[in-house]
């Protein structure tokens, strides 16, 4: 007998878990925890506390495996937590085999950021530059599935201070930055520093699909300025988003010089003059990693996937796992499918026939229950309940297609609250 225990603790976290209990004729036997609450996704900044593992269980009669879902499992994106939910597949030997999380989306804070730091002799005092760098780093959402930061320092030569994948938390990155010492140099070879960052630094721990961002902090006087146009063109070709921070005393023409080589070639690239007087560097570099920058509604940011789950026994090629996502699409809800050939997430528009846009604030909770039947025409028909639709509830019978559309065959409406 498999038993869900959504409030079970694992260490300091109340993750929930699943128990297996022998069914014996004398009624005795000890249950054993499967420790599925310890399963961790390494590529995201996850929050497992109160994720309700075991709230729904679904068996696959074909191979005796089962699915255990955690509808309140969350992962961090910027300043938000997205409660996407996730499920664990367990084989017939009660061993975890893989994670099922079709609603999990990559964070918009999935960035690789290289800071190109001018450490030549003309930068003074260094401690102010260091404080400014730390203030920037403190505002980044650094962690798995989010931002990675690497730092290179240049003057006459360029060196790696640390690579993109060296540190996985803000605290560790700030600690490393606080130990960066000025390396000096009688020349400021900014073009060399940019090219080194583009061709070398992004390759040291860079991730496929991550947005590339380069921040150059310099006093603007470059000794290899004839090379700037070429290295900027190369960065443009590699889809590197560039930001310039000009270090000046507020009176010199260095900021003007910085804009001349950087912003004239990059009219969309913001720059910000920062004074180097003692106690300065109080301004905040405004790039799209600040709190509140990613608040657009994605439709699948709070689906609470796995409130209900259902295995369609593998009879037809399109059979797989049905997962209710009650929080999807402004809590109107949705039903997702995971099959051996991939996932199917129906579009919001697919539900409008039975769940009109004007009722979106009612929170229909479609997917609170999911099931399936075989029709008299020998085809699989999916069934899903929406208990809060129009305060009386609704059940729909439908097919789901790989193009993310639905065919809704029938809708049964409730008559009472």
DRENDO-1510 file (C-alpha; in Angstrom, 1 decimal, always signed):
<recs>
REC; n; res; u; v; w
REC; 1; UNK; +0.0; +0.0; +0.0 .
REC; 2; UNK; +1.4; +3.4; -1.0 .
REC; 3; UNK; +0.4; +6.3; +1.2 .
REC; 4; UNK; +1.0; +10.0; +0.6 .
REC; 5; UNK; +2.1; +12.1; +3.6 .
REC; 6; UNK; +2.0; +15.8; +2.5 .
REC; 7; UNK; +3.0; +17.2; +5.9 .
REC; 8; UNK; +5.9; +14.8; +6.5 .
REC; 9; UNK; +9.2; +16.5; +7.4 .
REC; 10; UNK; +12.7; +15.9; +6.0 .
REC; 11; UNK; +15.2; +17.6; +8.2 .
REC; 12; UNK; +14.2; +21.2; +8.8 .
REC; 13; UNK; +11.8; +21.3; +5.9 .
REC; 14; UNK; +8.2; +20.1; +5.8 .
REC; 15; UNK; +8.4; +18.7; +2.3 .
REC; 16; UNK; +5.9; +15.9; +2.5 .
REC; 17; UNK; +6.8; +12.3; +1.5 .
REC; 18; UNK; +5.4; +8.9; +0.6 .
REC; 19; UNK; +5.3; +5.7; +2.6 .
REC; 20; UNK; +5.1; +2.1; +1.5 .
REC; 21; UNK; +3.2; -0.2; +3.8 .
REC; 22; UNK; +3.1; -4.0; +3.5 .
REC; 23; UNK; -0.5; -5.4; +3.4 .
REC; 24; UNK; -0.4; -8.6; +5.6 .
REC; 25; UNK; -3.1; -11.0; +6.5 .
REC; 26; UNK; -2.5; -10.5; +10.3 .
REC; 27; UNK; -2.8; -6.7; +9.9 .
REC; 28; UNK; +0.7; -6.0; +11.2 .
REC; 29; UNK; +3.8; -4.6; +9.4 .
REC; 30; UNK; +5.9; -1.5; +9.5 .
REC; 31; UNK; +5.6; +1.3; +7.0 .
REC; 32; UNK; +8.8; +2.7; +5.4 .
REC; 33; UNK; +9.3; +6.3; +4.2 .
REC; 34; UNK; +10.7; +6.5; +0.6 .
REC; 35; UNK; +12.5; +9.8; +1.3 .
REC; 36; UNK; +11.3; +11.3; -2.0 .
REC; 37; UNK; +11.3; +14.7; -0.2 .
REC; 38; UNK; +15.1; +14.7; -0.5 .
REC; 39; UNK; +15.0; +14.7; -4.3 .
REC; 40; UNK; +16.5; +18.0; -5.5 .
REC; 41; UNK; +16.5; +19.7; -8.8 .
REC; 42; UNK; +20.1; +21.1; -9.3 .
REC; 43; UNK; +19.4; +23.5; -12.1 .
REC; 44; UNK; +17.0; +25.8; -10.3 .
REC; 45; UNK; +16.8; +27.8; -7.1 .
REC; 46; UNK; +14.1; +25.7; -5.5 .
REC; 47; UNK; +11.9; +26.1; -2.4 .
REC; 48; UNK; +10.8; +22.8; -1.1 .
REC; 49; UNK; +9.3; +23.7; +2.3 .
REC; 50; UNK; +5.6; +23.0; +2.4 .
REC; 51; UNK; +5.6; +21.7; -1.1 .
REC; 52; UNK; +3.0; +19.0; -0.2 .
REC; 53; UNK; +4.7; +15.9; -1.7 .
REC; 54; UNK; +2.2; +13.0; -1.8 .
REC; 55; UNK; -0.9; +15.2; -2.0 .
REC; 56; UNK; -1.8; +13.2; -5.2 .
REC; 57; UNK; -0.6; +9.7; -6.2 .
REC; 58; UNK; -1.3; +8.0; -9.5 .
REC; 59; UNK; -0.3; +4.4; -10.4 .
REC; 60; UNK; +0.6; +3.0; -13.8 .
REC; 61; UNK; -1.0; -0.4; -14.0 .
REC; 62; UNK; +1.2; -1.4; -17.0 .
REC; 63; UNK; +4.5; -1.4; -15.2 .
REC; 64; UNK; +3.5; -0.9; -11.5 .
REC; 65; UNK; +5.3; +2.5; -11.3 .
REC; 66; UNK; +3.6; +5.4; -9.7 .
REC; 67; UNK; +3.7; +9.2; -9.6 .
REC; 68; UNK; +3.9; +11.3; -6.5 .
REC; 69; UNK; +3.1; +15.0; -6.9 .
REC; 70; UNK; +4.2; +18.2; -5.0 .
REC; 71; UNK; +1.7; +20.9; -6.2 .
REC; 72; UNK; +3.3; +23.7; -4.0 .
REC; 73; UNK; +6.9; +23.1; -5.0 .
REC; 74; UNK; +8.3; +26.5; -6.0 .
REC; 75; UNK; +11.4; +27.9; -7.7 .
REC; 76; UNK; +12.9; +31.4; -7.4 .
REC; 77; UNK; +13.0; +33.8; -10.4 .
REC; 78; UNK; +14.2; +37.2; -9.5 .
REC; 79; UNK; +12.2; +38.5; -6.6 .
REC; 80; UNK; +9.4; +36.1; -7.2 .
REC; 81; UNK; +8.7; +32.5; -6.4 .
REC; 82; UNK; +6.8; +30.6; -9.1 .
REC; 83; UNK; +4.7; +27.8; -7.7 .
REC; 84; UNK; +4.8; +25.5; -10.7 .
REC; 85; UNK; +4.6; +22.2; -8.8 .
REC; 86; UNK; +6.4; +19.0; -9.8 .
REC; 87; UNK; +6.0; +15.3; -9.5 .
REC; 88; UNK; +8.4; +12.3; -8.9 .
REC; 89; UNK; +8.1; +9.1; -10.9 .
REC; 90; UNK; +8.9; +6.0; -8.8 .
REC; 91; UNK; +9.5; +2.5; -10.3 .
REC; 92; UNK; +8.1; -0.8; -9.2 .
REC; 93; UNK; +11.0; -1.2; -6.8 .
REC; 94; UNK; +10.0; +2.0; -5.0 .
REC; 95; UNK; +13.1; +3.9; -6.3 .
REC; 96; UNK; +12.9; +7.4; -7.7 .
REC; 97; UNK; +13.4; +7.4; -11.5 .
REC; 98; UNK; +12.8; +10.9; -12.8 .
REC; 99; UNK; +11.2; +14.3; -12.3 .
REC; 100; UNK; +8.0; +15.3; -14.1 .
REC; 101; UNK; +7.6; +19.1; -14.3 .
REC; 102; UNK; +6.1; +20.2; -17.6 .
REC; 103; UNK; +5.1; +23.6; -16.3 .
REC; 104; UNK; +8.7; +24.5; -15.2 .
REC; 105; UNK; +9.9; +27.4; -17.3 .
REC; 106; UNK; +13.4; +29.0; -17.5 .
REC; 107; UNK; +13.7; +32.2; -15.5 .
REC; 108; UNK; +14.1; +35.5; -17.3 .
REC; 109; UNK; +17.0; +36.1; -14.9 .
REC; 110; UNK; +18.8; +33.2; -16.6 .
REC; 111; UNK; +21.9; +35.4; -17.4 .
REC; 112; UNK; +25.7; +35.1; -17.6 .
REC; 113; UNK; +27.2; +38.5; -16.6 .
REC; 114; UNK; +30.8; +39.4; -17.2 .
REC; 115; UNK; +32.1; +42.5; -15.4 .
REC; 116; UNK; +35.1; +44.0; -17.3 .
REC; 117; UNK; +36.9; +46.0; -14.6 .
REC; 118; UNK; +39.5; +48.6; -15.4 .
REC; 119; UNK; +42.4; +48.2; -13.0 .
REC; 120; UNK; +44.9; +50.5; -14.6 .
REC; 121; UNK; +46.9; +53.1; -12.8 .
REC; 122; UNK; +44.4; +55.9; -13.7 .
REC; 123; UNK; +41.7; +54.3; -11.5 .
REC; 124; UNK; +41.9; +55.9; -8.1 .
REC; 125; UNK; +40.9; +55.3; -5.3 .
REC; 126; UNK; +40.5; +51.6; -5.8 .
REC; 127; UNK; +38.5; +51.0; -2.7 .
REC; 128; UNK; +35.6; +53.2; -4.2 .
REC; 129; UNK; +35.6; +51.1; -7.3 .
REC; 130; UNK; +35.5; +48.0; -5.2 .
REC; 131; UNK; +32.6; +49.3; -3.2 .
REC; 132; UNK; +30.7; +50.2; -6.3 .
REC; 133; UNK; +31.3; +46.7; -7.7 .
REC; 134; UNK; +30.0; +45.1; -4.6 .
REC; 135; UNK; +26.9; +47.3; -4.6 .
REC; 136; UNK; +26.2; +46.1; -8.2 .
REC; 137; UNK; +26.7; +42.4; -7.3 .
REC; 138; UNK; +24.3; +42.6; -4.3 .
REC; 139; UNK; +21.5; +43.5; -6.6 .
REC; 140; UNK; +21.9; +40.4; -8.8 .
REC; 141; UNK; +19.8; +37.3; -8.3 .
REC; 142; UNK; +22.7; +34.8; -8.3 .
REC; 143; UNK; +21.9; +31.1; -8.1 .
REC; 144; UNK; +21.1; +28.0; -10.0 .
REC; 145; UNK; +18.9; +28.7; -13.0 .
REC; 146; UNK; +19.4; +32.5; -12.5 .
REC; 147; UNK; +22.4; +34.8; -12.7 .
REC; 148; UNK; +26.0; +33.8; -12.9 .
REC; 149; UNK; +28.7; +36.4; -12.6 .
REC; 150; UNK; +32.4; +36.4; -13.6 .
REC; 151; UNK; +34.9; +39.3; -13.3 .
REC; 152; UNK; +37.9; +40.1; -15.4 .
REC; 153; UNK; +40.3; +42.9; -14.7 .
REC; 154; UNK; +42.3; +44.6; -17.3 .
REC; 155; UNK; +45.0; +47.3; -17.8 .
REC; 156; UNK; +47.9; +46.4; -20.1 .
REC; 157; UNK; +46.9; +42.7; -19.6 .
REC; 158; UNK; +43.7; +40.9; -18.8 .
REC; 159; UNK; +43.2; +38.3; -16.0 .
REC; 160; UNK; +40.3; +36.3; -14.7 .
REC; 161; UNK; +39.4; +37.3; -11.2 .
REC; 162; UNK; +36.8; +34.6; -11.0 .
REC; 163; UNK; +34.8; +32.6; -13.6 .
REC; 164; UNK; +31.1; +32.4; -14.2 .
REC; 165; UNK; +30.5; +29.1; -12.4 .
REC; 166; UNK; +32.9; +29.6; -9.5 .
REC; 167; UNK; +30.2; +30.9; -7.1 .
REC; 168; UNK; +26.5; +30.1; -6.7 .
REC; 169; UNK; +25.3; +32.7; -4.2 .
REC; 170; UNK; +25.4; +36.5; -3.8 .
REC; 171; UNK; +27.2; +36.1; -0.5 .
REC; 172; UNK; +30.0; +34.1; -2.1 .
REC; 173; UNK; +30.4; +36.4; -5.1 .
REC; 174; UNK; +30.5; +39.5; -2.9 .
REC; 175; UNK; +33.1; +37.9; -0.6 .
REC; 176; UNK; +35.3; +37.1; -3.7 .
REC; 177; UNK; +34.9; +40.6; -5.0 .
REC; 178; UNK; +36.0; +42.1; -1.7 .
REC; 179; UNK; +39.4; +40.5; -2.2 .
REC; 180; UNK; +40.0; +41.8; -5.7 .
REC; 181; UNK; +43.2; +43.9; -5.7 .
REC; 182; UNK; +44.1; +46.5; -8.3 .
REC; 183; UNK; +46.6; +45.1; -10.7 .
REC; 184; UNK; +47.6; +48.4; -12.2 .
REC; 185; UNK; +49.2; +49.1; -15.6 .
REC; 186; UNK; +50.3; +52.2; -17.4 .
REC; 187; UNK; +47.9; +51.5; -20.3 .
REC; 188; UNK; +44.2; +51.1; -20.5 .
REC; 189; UNK; +43.5; +48.5; -23.2 .
REC; 190; UNK; +39.7; +48.5; -23.1 .
REC; 191; UNK; +39.3; +46.9; -26.5 .
REC; 192; UNK; +41.5; +44.0; -25.3 .
REC; 193; UNK; +39.4; +43.7; -22.2 .
REC; 194; UNK; +36.1; +43.5; -24.1 .
REC; 195; UNK; +37.5; +41.0; -26.6 .
REC; 196; UNK; +38.9; +38.8; -23.8 .
REC; 197; UNK; +35.5; +38.8; -22.1 .
REC; 198; UNK; +33.7; +38.0; -25.3 .
REC; 199; UNK; +36.0; +35.2; -26.5 .
REC; 200; UNK; +37.3; +33.8; -23.2 .
REC; 201; UNK; +35.2; +34.7; -20.1 .
REC; 202; UNK; +31.8; +33.7; -21.5 .
REC; 203; UNK; +33.3; +30.3; -22.3 .
REC; 204; UNK; +34.5; +29.7; -18.8 .
REC; 205; UNK; +31.3; +28.3; -17.1 .
REC; 206; UNK; +28.9; +29.9; -19.6 .
REC; 207; UNK; +25.5; +28.2; -20.0 .
REC; 208; UNK; +23.7; +27.4; -23.2 .
REC; 209; UNK; +20.7; +29.6; -23.7 .
REC; 210; UNK; +21.7; +32.1; -21.0 .
REC; 211; UNK; +21.4; +35.8; -21.9 .
REC; 212; UNK; +24.9; +37.3; -22.2 .
REC; 213; UNK; +25.6; +40.6; -20.5 .
REC; 214; UNK; +28.8; +42.6; -20.3 .
REC; 215; UNK; +29.4; +45.5; -18.0 .
REC; 216; UNK; +32.5; +47.6; -18.6 .
REC; 217; UNK; +33.7; +49.8; -15.7 .
REC; 218; UNK; +36.4; +52.2; -16.9 .
REC; 219; UNK; +37.6; +55.8; -16.9 .
REC; 220; UNK; +37.0; +55.9; -20.7 .
REC; 221; UNK; +40.5; +56.7; -21.9 .
REC; 222; UNK; +41.5; +53.7; -24.1 .
REC; 223; UNK; +44.9; +53.2; -25.5 .
REC; 224; UNK; +43.7; +50.8; -28.1 .
REC; 225; UNK; +40.7; +52.8; -29.2 .
REC; 226; UNK; +41.2; +51.9; -33.0 .
REC; 227; UNK; +40.3; +48.3; -32.1 .
REC; 228; UNK; +37.0; +49.2; -30.3 .
REC; 229; UNK; +34.8; +49.2; -33.3 .
REC; 230; UNK; +35.8; +45.7; -34.3 .
REC; 231; UNK; +35.4; +44.2; -30.8 .
REC; 232; UNK; +32.1; +45.8; -30.3 .
REC; 233; UNK; +30.9; +44.5; -33.6 .
REC; 234; UNK; +32.0; +41.0; -32.6 .
REC; 235; UNK; +30.1; +41.3; -29.3 .
REC; 236; UNK; +27.0; +42.4; -31.2 .
REC; 237; UNK; +27.3; +39.4; -33.4 .
REC; 238; UNK; +27.5; +37.1; -30.3 .
REC; 239; UNK; +24.3; +38.7; -28.9 .
REC; 240; UNK; +26.2; +40.2; -25.9 .
REC; 241; UNK; +24.2; +43.0; -24.3 .
REC; 242; UNK; +26.7; +45.7; -23.2 .
REC; 243; UNK; +26.6; +48.4; -20.5 .
REC; 244; UNK; +29.3; +51.1; -19.9 .
REC; 245; UNK; +30.0; +52.6; -16.5 .
REC; 246; UNK; +32.2; +55.7; -16.8 .
REC; 247; UNK; +34.5; +56.5; -13.9 .
REC; 248; UNK; +35.3; +60.2; -13.6 .
REC; 249; UNK; +35.7; +63.0; -11.1 .
REC; 250; UNK; +32.7; +64.8; -12.5 .
REC; 251; UNK; +34.9; +67.6; -14.0 .
REC; 252; UNK; +37.1; +65.9; -16.6 .
REC; 253; UNK; +36.1; +65.0; -20.1 .
REC; 254; UNK; +36.5; +61.3; -19.4 .
REC; 255; UNK; +32.7; +60.6; -19.4 .
REC; 256; UNK; +32.5; +62.4; -22.7 .
REC; 257; UNK; +35.3; +60.2; -24.0 .
REC; 258; UNK; +33.6; +57.1; -22.8 .
REC; 259; UNK; +30.4; +58.0; -24.6 .
REC; 260; UNK; +32.4; +58.7; -27.7 .
REC; 261; UNK; +33.7; +55.2; -28.1 .
REC; 262; UNK; +30.9; +53.3; -26.5 .
REC; 263; UNK; +27.5; +54.9; -26.8 .
REC; 264; UNK; +27.9; +56.3; -30.3 .
REC; 265; UNK; +28.4; +52.8; -31.5 .
REC; 266; UNK; +25.7; +51.4; -29.2 .
REC; 267; UNK; +22.9; +54.0; -29.0 .
REC; 268; UNK; +20.7; +51.6; -27.1 .
REC; 269; UNK; +23.3; +50.7; -24.5 .
REC; 270; UNK; +22.8; +52.7; -21.3 .
REC; 271; UNK; +25.8; +54.3; -19.6 .
REC; 272; UNK; +26.1; +56.0; -16.3 .
REC; 273; UNK; +28.7; +58.4; -15.1 .
REC; 274; UNK; +29.9; +57.7; -11.6 .
REC; 275; UNK; +32.2; +60.1; -9.7 .
REC; 276; UNK; +35.3; +58.7; -8.0 .
REC; 277; UNK; +35.4; +61.1; -5.1 .
REC; 278; UNK; +35.7; +59.5; -1.7 .
REC; 279; UNK; +32.2; +58.4; -0.4 .
REC; 280; UNK; +30.8; +58.4; -4.0 .
REC; 281; UNK; +29.5; +55.4; -6.0 .
REC; 282; UNK; +26.1; +55.7; -4.4 .
REC; 283; UNK; +24.2; +55.4; -7.6 .
REC; 284; UNK; +22.6; +52.1; -8.6 .
REC; 285; UNK; +23.4; +50.6; -12.0 .
REC; 286; UNK; +19.9; +50.2; -13.5 .
REC; 287; UNK; +19.9; +47.0; -15.6 .
REC; 288; UNK; +17.0; +44.5; -15.8 .
REC; 289; UNK; +17.8; +42.4; -12.8 .
REC; 290; UNK; +16.3; +44.7; -10.2 .
REC; 291; UNK; +13.3; +43.7; -8.0 .
REC; 292; UNK; +10.0; +44.0; -9.9 .
REC; 293; UNK; +11.7; +43.8; -13.3 .
REC; 294; UNK; +10.0; +40.5; -14.3 .
REC; 295; UNK; +6.5; +40.8; -13.0 .
REC; 296; UNK; +4.7; +40.1; -16.3 .
REC; 297; UNK; +2.2; +37.4; -16.2 .
REC; 298; UNK; +3.3; +34.2; -17.9 .
REC; 299; UNK; +0.2; +32.2; -17.5 .
REC; 300; UNK; +2.1; +29.3; -15.9 .
REC; 301; UNK; +3.8; +31.0; -13.1 .
REC; 302; UNK; +1.5; +29.6; -10.4 .
REC; 303; UNK; -0.1; +26.5; -11.7 .
REC; 304; UNK; +0.3; +24.3; -8.6 .
REC; 305; UNK; +0.8; +21.3; -10.9 .
REC; 306; UNK; -0.2; +18.0; -9.5 .
REC; 307; UNK; -3.1; +18.9; -7.3 .
REC; 308; UNK; -4.5; +15.9; -9.1 .
REC; 309; UNK; -2.8; +13.4; -11.4 .
REC; 310; UNK; -3.9; +10.5; -13.6 .
REC; 311; UNK; -2.1; +7.8; -15.5 .
REC; 312; UNK; -3.8; +6.9; -18.8 .
REC; 313; UNK; -2.8; +3.2; -19.2 .
REC; 314; UNK; -0.6; +3.0; -22.3 .
REC; 315; UNK; -3.2; +1.8; -24.8 .
REC; 316; UNK; -2.9; +4.6; -27.4 .
REC; 317; UNK; +0.3; +6.3; -28.7 .
REC; 318; UNK; -0.7; +9.6; -27.1 .
REC; 319; UNK; -1.3; +8.2; -23.7 .
REC; 320; UNK; +0.7; +9.4; -20.7 .
REC; 321; UNK; +0.2; +11.4; -17.5 .
REC; 322; UNK; -2.5; +13.9; -17.0 .
REC; 323; UNK; -1.8; +16.7; -14.5 .
REC; 324; UNK; -4.2; +19.2; -13.1 .
REC; 325; UNK; -2.9; +22.8; -12.9 .
REC; 326; UNK; -5.5; +24.6; -10.9 .
REC; 327; UNK; -3.5; +27.9; -10.7 .
REC; 328; UNK; -2.8; +28.3; -14.4 .
REC; 329; UNK; -4.2; +31.2; -16.4 .
REC; 330; UNK; -5.3; +33.4; -13.5 .
REC; 331; UNK; -6.6; +30.4; -11.6 .
REC; 332; UNK; -9.1; +29.4; -14.3 .
REC; 333; UNK; -6.9; +26.3; -14.3 .
REC; 334; UNK; -5.7; +23.9; -17.0 .
REC; 335; UNK; -4.8; +20.3; -17.7 .
REC; 336; UNK; -1.3; +19.4; -18.9 .
REC; 337; UNK; -0.1; +16.1; -20.4 .
REC; 338; UNK; +3.3; +14.5; -20.2 .
REC; 339; UNK; +4.0; +11.6; -22.7 .
REC; 340; UNK; +7.0; +9.7; -23.9 .
REC; 341; UNK; +7.2; +12.0; -26.9 .
REC; 342; UNK; +7.1; +15.3; -24.9 .
REC; 343; UNK; +4.8; +17.6; -23.0 .
REC; 344; UNK; +1.5; +19.3; -24.1 .
REC; 345; UNK; +0.5; +22.6; -22.5 .
REC; 346; UNK; -2.8; +23.8; -24.0 .
REC; 347; UNK; -3.0; +27.5; -24.9 .
REC; 348; UNK; -5.2; +29.8; -22.8 .
REC; 349; UNK; -7.3; +30.4; -25.9 .
REC; 350; UNK; -8.2; +26.7; -26.1 .
REC; 351; UNK; -10.3; +27.0; -23.0 .
REC; 352; UNK; -12.2; +30.2; -23.9 .
REC; 353; UNK; -15.1; +28.3; -25.4 .
REC; 354; UNK; -16.1; +27.0; -21.9 .
REC; 355; UNK; -14.2; +29.4; -19.7 .
REC; 356; UNK; -14.8; +32.9; -21.1 .
REC; 357; UNK; -12.3; +35.7; -20.5 .
REC; 358; UNK; -14.9; +37.8; -18.6 .
REC; 359; UNK; -15.1; +35.0; -15.9 .
REC; 360; UNK; -11.3; +34.8; -15.4 .
REC; 361; UNK; -11.5; +36.3; -11.9 .
REC; 362; UNK; -13.8; +33.6; -10.7 .
REC; 363; UNK; -11.1; +31.0; -10.3 .
REC; 364; UNK; -12.7; +28.0; -11.9 .
REC; 365; UNK; -9.9; +25.6; -10.7 .
REC; 366; UNK; -10.0; +23.4; -13.8 .
REC; 367; UNK; -7.8; +20.4; -13.1 .
REC; 368; UNK; -8.9; +20.0; -9.5 .
REC; 369; UNK; -9.8; +16.4; -10.7 .
REC; 370; UNK; -8.6; +14.7; -13.8 .
REC; 371; UNK; -9.4; +11.3; -15.3 .
REC; 372; UNK; -10.1; +9.6; -18.7 .
REC; 373; UNK; -12.5; +7.2; -20.3 .
REC; 374; UNK; -12.5; +5.1; -23.5 .
REC; 375; UNK; -15.4; +6.1; -25.8 .
REC; 376; UNK; -17.6; +3.8; -27.8 .
REC; 377; UNK; -15.5; +4.8; -30.8 .
REC; 378; UNK; -12.5; +3.3; -28.9 .
REC; 379; UNK; -10.6; +6.6; -28.4 .
REC; 380; UNK; -9.3; +8.2; -25.2 .
REC; 381; UNK; -11.4; +11.0; -23.8 .
REC; 382; UNK; -10.0; +13.2; -21.0 .
REC; 383; UNK; -12.2; +14.4; -18.2 .
REC; 384; UNK; -11.5; +17.4; -15.9 .
REC; 385; UNK; -13.4; +19.1; -13.2 .
REC; 386; UNK; -13.6; +22.8; -12.5 .
REC; 387; UNK; -15.4; +22.9; -9.1 .
REC; 388; UNK; -15.5; +26.7; -8.8 .
REC; 389; UNK; -16.6; +27.7; -12.3 .
REC; 390; UNK; -19.4; +30.3; -12.0 .
REC; 391; UNK; -19.7; +29.1; -8.4 .
REC; 392; UNK; -21.6; +26.0; -9.4 .
REC; 393; UNK; -18.8; +24.0; -11.1 .
REC; 394; UNK; -18.3; +22.4; -14.5 .
REC; 395; UNK; -16.8; +19.2; -15.9 .
REC; 396; UNK; -15.4; +19.0; -19.4 .
REC; 397; UNK; -14.8; +16.1; -21.7 .
REC; 398; UNK; -12.1; +16.8; -24.3 .
REC; 399; UNK; -9.2; +15.7; -26.5 .
REC; 400; UNK; -5.7; +17.3; -26.3 .
REC; 401; UNK; -3.6; +17.9; -29.4 .
REC; 402; UNK; +0.1; +18.3; -30.0 .
REC; 403; UNK; -0.5; +21.8; -31.5 .
REC; 404; UNK; -1.6; +22.8; -27.9 .
REC; 405; UNK; -5.3; +23.1; -28.9 .
REC; 406; UNK; -8.3; +21.3; -27.3 .
REC; 407; UNK; -11.4; +19.7; -28.8 .
REC; 408; UNK; -14.1; +20.0; -26.1 .
REC; 409; UNK; -16.8; +17.4; -26.7 .
REC; 410; UNK; -19.1; +18.1; -23.8 .
REC; 411; UNK; -19.5; +20.2; -20.8 .
REC; 412; UNK; -21.5; +19.3; -17.7 .
REC; 413; UNK; -22.6; +22.2; -15.5 .
REC; 414; UNK; -23.4; +22.1; -11.8 .
REC; 415; UNK; -26.7; +23.4; -10.5 .
REC; 416; UNK; -25.7; +24.2; -6.9 .
REC; 417; UNK; -22.9; +26.0; -5.2 .
</recs>
